[in-house]
Amino acid sequence: MILAADDLWDAGDMGCGELVLELRTRLRAMPGRTLKVVATDLGAHEDLPSFCRMTGHALLHAEGHAFWIRAK
């Protein structure tokens, strides 16, 4: 599946704490827009959906190490 994104962020193997703090900052700067995040840390598959549920951002799709998130 190919989804459009307004910006791309390669977070590499950044762990949970650093990952969500940086993601929060990036999403605040782009309300209503979609960010494609590439995160290879094994915990990202649990951390990013949880982050979105807790903060109100929309996880549009997750595939492999890629996550499309629409900022609230």
DRENTI-828409 format. One line per field, with one value per residue: x, y, z of N, C-alpha, C in turn; residue in one letter. Coordinates in Angstrom, 2 decimals, padded with zeros to 5 digits. Each point is the difference from the previous one (the first is absolute). Layout:
n.xx: [X / ...];
n.yy: [Y / ...];
n.zz: [Z / ...];
ca.xx: [X / ...];
ca.yy: [Y / ...];
ca.zz: [Z / ...];
c.xx: [X / ...];
c.yy: [Y / ...];
c.zz: [Z / ...];
res: [a / ...];
// end
This chain:
n.xx: [000.85 / -000.34 / 000.44 / -000.67 / 001.13 / -000.22 / 000.48 / 001.30 / -000.04 / 001.29 / -000.71 / 000.31 / 000.98 / -000.46 / 000.30 / -000.86 / 000.76 / 001.14 / -000.47 / -000.70 / 001.09 / 000.81 / -000.73 / -000.15 / 001.26 / 000.31 / -000.85 / 000.48 / 001.07 / -000.83 / -000.82 / -000.73 / 001.30 / 000.51 / 000.51 / 000.91 / -000.09 / 001.31 / -000.39 / 001.28 / -000.17 / 000.31 / 000.11 / 000.42 / -000.15 / 000.46 / 001.16 / 000.11 / -000.60 / 000.72 / 001.07 / -000.40 / -000.29 / 001.12 / 000.45 / -000.77 / 001.25 / -000.15 / 000.09 / 000.36 / 001.28 / 000.26 / 001.21 / 000.42 / 001.00 / -001.02 / -000.21 / -001.27 / 000.34 / -001.31 / 000.63 / -000.35];
n.yy: [-001.18 / 000.94 / 000.66 / 001.10 / 000.67 / 000.91 / -000.92 / -000.24 / -000.87 / -000.17 / -000.67 / -000.82 / -000.32 / 001.25 / -000.08 / -000.61 / 000.26 / -000.18 / -001.15 / -000.21 / 000.36 / -000.56 / -001.10 / 000.17 / 000.34 / -001.04 / -000.78 / 000.58 / -000.15 / -001.04 / 000.79 / -001.13 / -000.07 / -000.74 / -000.71 / -000.35 / -000.90 / -000.06 / -001.05 / -000.31 / 000.79 / -001.14 / 000.94 / 000.51 / -001.30 / 000.08 / 000.66 / -000.07 / -001.17 / -000.37 / 000.55 / -000.52 / -001.14 / 000.16 / 000.36 / -000.90 / -000.33 / -000.01 / -001.25 / 000.48 / -000.38 / -001.28 / 000.04 / -001.16 / 000.79 / 000.10 / 001.23 / 000.09 / 001.19 / 000.22 / 001.16 / 000.09];
n.zz: [000.00 / -000.85 / 001.04 / -000.26 / 000.07 / 000.93 / 000.83 / -000.01 / 001.00 / -000.20 / 000.91 / -000.98 / 000.85 / -000.09 / 001.28 / 000.77 / 001.04 / -000.64 / -000.43 / 001.10 / 000.66 / -000.87 / 000.02 / 001.29 / 000.03 / -000.77 / 000.67 / 001.07 / -000.76 / -000.09 / 000.68 / 000.04 / 000.11 / -000.98 / 001.00 / -000.90 / 000.96 / -000.16 / 000.72 / 000.20 / 001.05 / 000.61 / 000.92 / -001.15 / -000.29 / 001.22 / -000.04 / -001.32 / -000.12 / 001.04 / -000.52 / -001.15 / 000.60 / 000.66 / -001.19 / -000.61 / -000.29 / -001.33 / 000.41 / -001.18 / 000.13 / 000.15 / -000.53 / 000.48 / -000.36 / -000.84 / 000.48 / -000.41 / 000.47 / 000.16 / 000.02 / 001.28];
ca.xx: [-000.85 / 000.76 / -000.73 / 000.69 / 000.44 / 000.49 / 001.41 / 000.57 / 001.01 / 000.66 / 000.39 / 001.00 / -000.25 / -000.26 / -000.85 / -001.31 / 000.00 / 000.46 / -000.88 / -001.27 / 000.24 / 000.28 / -001.22 / -000.94 / 000.44 / -000.22 / -001.43 / -000.53 / 000.36 / -000.69 / -001.38 / -000.83 / 000.81 / 000.41 / 001.43 / 000.42 / 001.10 / 000.68 / 000.60 / 000.43 / 000.03 / -000.98 / -001.14 / -000.78 / -001.31 / -000.90 / 000.12 / -000.64 / -001.47 / -000.37 / 000.21 / -001.10 / -001.24 / 000.07 / 000.13 / -001.03 / 000.46 / -000.58 / 000.89 / -000.74 / 000.44 / 001.32 / 000.45 / 001.42 / 000.56 / -000.56 / -001.24 / -000.54 / -000.72 / -000.56 / 000.03 / -001.31];
ca.yy: [001.18 / 001.25 / 001.13 / 001.27 / 000.61 / 001.37 / 000.02 / -001.29 / 000.03 / -001.27 / -000.01 / -001.05 / -000.91 / 000.81 / -000.71 / 000.53 / 001.34 / 000.98 / -000.06 / 000.70 / 001.43 / 000.64 / -000.11 / 001.01 / 001.31 / 000.06 / 000.05 / 001.32 / 000.99 / -000.28 / -000.41 / -000.39 / -000.56 / -001.38 / -000.27 / -001.39 / -000.27 / -001.28 / -000.31 / -001.40 / -000.55 / -001.07 / 000.44 / 001.01 / -000.54 / 000.17 / 001.36 / 001.03 / -000.04 / 000.46 / 001.46 / 000.62 / -000.12 / 000.86 / 001.42 / 000.45 / -000.03 / -001.16 / -000.94 / -000.34 / -001.28 / -000.48 / -001.06 / -000.21 / 000.99 / 001.31 / 000.38 / 001.26 / 000.61 / 001.33 / 000.83 / 000.57];
ca.zz: [000.00 / -000.06 / 000.56 / -000.11 / 001.25 / -000.17 / 000.42 / 000.35 / 001.06 / 000.24 / 001.41 / 000.18 / 001.12 / 001.18 / 000.97 / 000.37 / 000.60 / -000.99 / -001.17 / 000.20 / 000.25 / -001.29 / -000.80 / 000.53 / -000.50 / -001.45 / -000.30 / 000.42 / -001.02 / -001.26 / 000.26 / -001.13 / -001.08 / 000.21 / 000.12 / -000.13 / 000.92 / -000.16 / 001.30 / -000.01 / 001.35 / 000.13 / 000.79 / -000.72 / -000.38 / 001.14 / 000.51 / -000.83 / 000.14 / 001.35 / 000.00 / -000.75 / 000.79 / 001.19 / -000.34 / -000.93 / -001.39 / -000.68 / -000.68 / -001.21 / -000.55 / 000.41 / -000.90 / 000.24 / 000.92 / -000.37 / 000.69 / -000.48 / 001.13 / -000.27 / 001.20 / 000.36];
c.xx: [000.89 / -000.91 / 000.82 / 000.38 / 000.52 / 001.48 / 000.41 / 001.04 / 000.54 / 000.55 / 001.04 / -000.38 / -000.20 / -000.99 / -001.21 / 000.03 / 000.39 / -000.96 / -001.27 / 000.20 / 000.25 / -001.24 / -001.02 / 000.35 / -000.29 / -001.49 / -000.64 / 000.23 / -000.77 / -001.45 / -000.77 / 000.75 / 000.47 / 001.51 / 000.22 / 001.24 / 000.56 / 000.76 / 000.34 / 000.11 / -001.12 / -001.26 / -000.90 / -001.39 / -001.00 / -000.03 / -000.78 / -001.53 / -000.48 / 000.12 / -001.17 / -001.31 / 000.00 / 000.00 / -001.04 / 000.45 / -000.54 / 001.09 / -000.78 / 000.33 / 001.37 / 000.35 / 001.50 / 000.49 / -000.55 / -001.36 / -000.45 / -000.90 / -000.50 / -000.06 / -001.37 / 000.01];
c.yy: [001.24 / 001.12 / 001.26 / 000.50 / 001.39 / 000.11 / -001.42 / 000.20 / -001.41 / 000.04 / -001.08 / -000.92 / 000.74 / -000.71 / 000.81 / 001.44 / 001.09 / 000.09 / 000.80 / 001.48 / 000.75 / -000.01 / 001.05 / 001.39 / 000.15 / 000.13 / 001.32 / 001.06 / -000.19 / -000.44 / -000.32 / -000.65 / -001.40 / -000.13 / -001.49 / -000.18 / -001.38 / -000.25 / -001.48 / -000.61 / -001.02 / 000.42 / 000.98 / -000.49 / 000.06 / 001.46 / 001.02 / -000.09 / 000.48 / 001.51 / 000.69 / -000.07 / 000.99 / 001.48 / 000.51 / 000.12 / -001.27 / -000.83 / -000.52 / -001.39 / -000.32 / -001.18 / -000.17 / 000.97 / 001.41 / 000.21 / 001.34 / 000.55 / 001.38 / 000.76 / 000.58 / 001.50];
c.zz: [000.00 / 000.50 / -000.18 / 001.39 / -000.30 / 000.35 / 000.36 / 001.08 / 000.19 / 001.42 / 000.29 / 001.14 / 001.32 / 000.92 / 000.41 / 000.51 / -000.98 / -001.17 / 000.21 / 000.31 / -001.29 / -000.89 / 000.44 / -000.55 / -001.48 / -000.33 / 000.42 / -001.07 / -001.30 / 000.20 / -001.28 / -001.15 / 000.39 / -000.03 / -000.17 / 000.87 / -000.33 / 001.29 / 000.06 / 001.39 / 000.15 / 000.76 / -000.72 / -000.36 / 001.14 / 000.45 / -000.83 / 000.01 / 001.38 / 000.11 / -000.70 / 000.78 / 001.16 / -000.35 / -000.98 / -001.44 / -000.63 / -000.67 / -001.21 / -000.52 / 000.57 / -000.90 / 000.16 / 001.05 / -000.27 / 000.64 / -000.57 / 001.09 / -000.42 / 001.34 / 000.26 / -000.16];
res: [m / i / l / a / a / d / d / l / w / d / a / g / d / m / g / c / g / e / l / v / l / e / l / r / t / r / l / r / a / m / p / g / r / t / l / k / v / v / a / t / d / l / g / a / h / e / d / l / p / s / f / c / r / m / t / g / h / a / l / l / h / a / e / g / h / a / f / w / i / r / a / k];
// end
